[in-house]
Amino acid sequence: MAKVENDLDIYYAVGNANTQRQESEISVIINKRNSAGWKLISTSTAIVDNKNNFSNLYLFWEKG
């Protein structure tokens, strides 16, 4: 049976979540993981602080 690994990246965002800089940073994370053989299996977001527009993006990975 193959060994399966799981991992998690957390991307912290402040302010407008649709800025070009944030999109570029997330793209770098995804490209690095993909080139290392990881497969993105799920994403999730959470609003941490409504007043300051602070949120988290969770990227769940699998490798096996």
C-alpha positions as CSV (number, residue, x, y, z in Angstrom):
1,M,0.0,0.0,0.0
2,A,1.3,3.5,-0.9
3,K,2.2,5.9,1.8
4,V,0.1,9.1,1.5
5,E,1.3,12.4,3.1
6,N,-0.9,15.4,3.8
7,D,0.2,19.0,4.5
8,L,-1.4,22.4,5.0
9,D,-0.4,26.0,3.9
10,I,-2.0,29.0,5.5
11,Y,-2.0,32.2,3.6
12,Y,-2.8,35.3,5.7
13,A,-4.4,38.2,3.9
14,V,-5.1,41.7,5.1
15,G,-7.4,44.2,3.3
16,N,-8.7,43.5,-0.2
17,A,-8.3,39.8,-0.9
18,N,-8.3,40.3,-4.7
19,T,-5.1,42.3,-5.1
20,Q,-2.7,41.3,-7.8
21,R,0.1,40.9,-5.2
22,Q,-1.9,38.4,-3.2
23,E,-2.8,36.5,-6.3
24,S,0.8,36.3,-7.3
25,E,1.9,35.1,-3.9
26,I,-0.7,32.4,-3.9
27,S,0.3,31.4,-7.4
28,V,4.0,31.0,-6.2
29,I,2.9,28.7,-3.3
30,I,0.8,26.5,-5.7
31,N,3.6,26.3,-8.3
32,K,6.2,25.3,-5.7
33,R,4.0,22.7,-4.2
34,N,3.0,21.3,-7.7
35,S,6.6,21.1,-8.8
36,A,7.5,19.1,-5.6
37,G,4.8,16.5,-6.4
38,W,2.0,17.8,-4.1
39,K,-1.7,17.8,-5.3
40,L,-4.1,20.5,-4.1
41,I,-7.1,18.6,-2.7
42,S,-9.1,21.4,-0.9
43,T,-9.2,25.0,0.0
44,S,-11.0,26.9,2.7
45,T,-11.2,30.5,3.8
46,A,-12.0,32.1,7.2
47,I,-12.7,35.7,8.1
48,V,-10.6,36.3,11.2
49,D,-11.3,40.0,11.8
50,N,-14.1,41.7,10.0
51,K,-13.1,45.2,11.2
52,N,-9.6,45.0,9.7
53,N,-10.5,42.7,6.8
54,F,-8.1,40.0,8.0
55,S,-8.7,36.5,6.5
56,N,-6.9,33.2,6.1
57,L,-6.8,31.0,3.1
58,Y,-6.1,27.3,3.9
59,L,-4.6,25.1,1.2
60,F,-4.7,21.4,1.8
61,W,-2.2,19.1,0.0
62,E,-1.7,15.4,-0.6
63,K,1.3,13.6,-1.9
64,G,1.5,9.9,-2.3
